[in-house]
C-alpha cells in the first residue's frame, strides 16, 4: 500500500496535468492508516515514522493537485480576459471618416452606426463615418472633399 502511495505521489509530482487516481484511493488510505495505528504497539516506532510519511505524502499530493486545479483555472481566466481585451480594442477603434460637401438640404437621419446626424444645409462641409458618407454620396446629396494639399 505504501508503494502505491509513493507511485501516486510521484505521478502527480512529475506530471503537469491532474492525474487520475483510483476511485477508492482515499478509502484505502484511511483503512491503511487505521491498520498502521492498530499495529502501533508491536511496531510503534516504525509505524509512527510511516504514519508521518503517509500523512506528509497525502498532504503533498493534495497540495500538488490543488495547485494544478488553480493553475488550470487561472489559465482559463487569462484566455477569457485576453479575448475580452481583443473585443474591447475592436470596439474602441473609431471608424474611418470622410469629409464631404453637402449639395442639398438633408434632414437629420440615423446613421448606420445608430447615431443621429444632421440636419445639414446645402454647402455645409461635414466629416462623417465613411459608411454614412458613402450613402449620401451614392444618393447624390454629397460629394467627397479631397483633403490632400494641392
C-alpha positions as CSV (number, residue, x, y, z in Angstrom):
1,X,0.0,0.0,0.0
2,X,2.9,2.3,0.8
3,X,4.4,1.6,-2.6
4,X,1.1,2.5,-4.2
5,X,1.0,5.8,-2.3
6,X,4.6,6.6,-3.4
7,X,3.7,5.8,-7.0
8,X,0.7,8.1,-7.0
9,X,2.7,10.9,-5.3
10,X,5.5,10.6,-7.9
11,X,3.0,10.5,-10.7
12,X,1.3,13.7,-9.5
13,X,4.6,15.4,-8.8
14,X,6.1,14.6,-12.2
15,X,3.2,15.4,-14.5
16,X,1.8,18.8,-15.3
17,X,-1.8,17.6,-15.8
18,X,-4.1,16.4,-13.0
19,X,-3.5,12.6,-12.7
20,X,-6.2,10.0,-12.4
21,X,-6.2,8.2,-9.0
22,X,-8.2,5.1,-8.1
23,X,-11.7,5.9,-7.1
24,X,-11.3,4.1,-3.7
25,X,-7.9,5.6,-3.1
26,X,-8.9,7.7,-0.1
27,X,-10.9,4.9,1.5
28,X,-7.9,2.5,1.0
29,X,-5.6,5.1,2.6
30,X,-8.0,5.5,5.6
31,X,-8.0,1.8,6.1
32,X,-4.3,1.6,5.7
33,X,-3.7,4.3,8.3
34,X,-6.1,2.6,10.7
35,X,-4.2,-0.6,10.3
36,X,-0.9,1.1,10.9
37,X,-2.3,2.6,14.1
38,X,-3.6,-0.8,15.3
39,X,-0.2,-2.3,14.7
40,X,1.4,0.5,16.7
41,X,2.0,-1.4,19.8
42,X,4.2,-4.0,18.1
43,X,5.9,-1.8,15.7
44,X,5.4,1.5,17.4
45,X,8.5,3.4,16.2
46,X,8.4,2.2,12.6
47,X,4.7,2.8,12.3
48,X,4.9,6.3,13.7
49,X,7.5,7.2,11.1
50,X,5.4,5.6,8.3
51,X,2.3,7.3,9.6
52,X,4.0,10.7,9.4
53,X,5.3,9.9,5.9
54,X,1.9,8.7,4.7
55,X,0.3,11.9,6.1
56,X,3.0,14.1,4.6
57,X,2.7,12.4,1.2
58,X,-1.0,12.7,1.2
59,X,-0.7,16.4,2.1
60,X,1.8,16.9,-0.8
61,X,-0.5,15.0,-3.2
62,X,-3.4,17.2,-2.2
63,X,-1.3,20.4,-2.4
64,X,0.0,19.5,-5.9
65,X,-3.5,18.7,-7.2
66,X,-4.9,21.9,-5.8
67,X,-2.1,23.9,-7.5
68,X,-2.8,22.2,-10.8
69,X,-6.5,23.0,-10.5
70,X,-5.8,26.6,-9.6
71,X,-3.3,26.9,-12.5
72,X,-5.8,25.5,-14.9
73,X,-8.5,28.0,-13.7
74,X,-6.0,30.9,-13.9
75,X,-5.1,29.9,-17.5
76,X,-8.7,29.7,-18.4
77,X,-9.4,33.1,-16.9
78,X,-6.5,34.6,-18.7
79,X,-7.7,33.3,-22.0
80,X,-11.2,34.8,-21.4
81,X,-9.6,38.1,-20.3
82,X,-7.4,38.2,-23.5
83,X,-10.5,37.6,-25.7
84,X,-12.3,40.4,-23.8
85,X,-9.4,42.8,-24.4
86,X,-9.4,42.0,-28.1
87,X,-13.1,42.7,-28.3
88,X,-12.7,46.0,-26.4
89,X,-9.9,47.0,-28.8
90,X,-12.1,46.3,-31.8
91,X,-15.0,48.2,-30.2
92,X,-12.8,51.3,-29.5
93,X,-11.4,51.6,-32.9
94,X,-13.0,54.7,-34.4
95,X,-14.5,54.3,-37.9
96,X,-12.8,56.0,-40.8
97,X,-14.3,59.3,-41.5
98,X,-14.8,61.1,-44.9
99,X,-15.0,64.9,-45.4
100,X,-18.0,65.7,-47.6
101,X,-19.7,68.8,-49.0
102,X,-23.5,68.7,-48.8
103,X,-25.1,69.6,-52.1
104,X,-28.7,70.0,-50.9
105,X,-30.5,70.3,-47.6
106,X,-30.6,67.0,-45.7
107,X,-32.8,66.5,-42.7
108,X,-31.5,64.6,-39.7
109,X,-31.0,60.9,-40.1
110,X,-30.0,57.8,-38.1
111,X,-26.6,56.6,-39.4
112,X,-25.5,53.0,-39.9
113,X,-23.8,53.3,-36.5
114,X,-27.1,54.1,-34.8
115,X,-26.2,57.8,-34.1
116,X,-28.2,60.8,-35.3
117,X,-26.6,63.1,-37.9
118,X,-27.8,66.4,-39.3
119,X,-29.8,68.3,-40.3
120,X,-27.4,69.7,-42.9
121,X,-27.8,72.6,-45.3
122,X,-26.5,72.8,-48.9
123,X,-22.8,73.8,-49.0
124,X,-22.2,72.5,-45.4
125,X,-18.9,70.7,-45.1
126,X,-19.0,67.8,-42.6
127,X,-16.9,64.9,-41.5
128,X,-19.0,61.6,-41.4
129,X,-18.2,58.0,-40.7
130,X,-17.3,56.5,-44.1
131,X,-20.3,54.2,-44.3
132,X,-22.7,57.1,-43.7
133,X,-20.9,59.4,-46.1
134,X,-20.9,56.7,-48.8
135,X,-24.7,56.5,-48.6
136,X,-25.1,60.3,-49.0
137,X,-22.6,60.3,-51.9
138,X,-24.5,57.4,-53.7
139,X,-27.8,59.3,-53.3
140,X,-26.2,62.4,-54.9
141,X,-26.7,64.7,-51.9
142,X,-23.0,65.0,-51.0
143,X,-19.6,64.8,-52.7
144,X,-16.3,63.8,-51.1
145,X,-13.7,66.6,-50.5
146,X,-10.1,65.6,-51.2
147,X,-8.1,66.5,-48.1
148,X,-4.7,66.3,-49.9
149,X,-3.0,69.7,-50.3
150,X,-2.8,70.9,-53.9
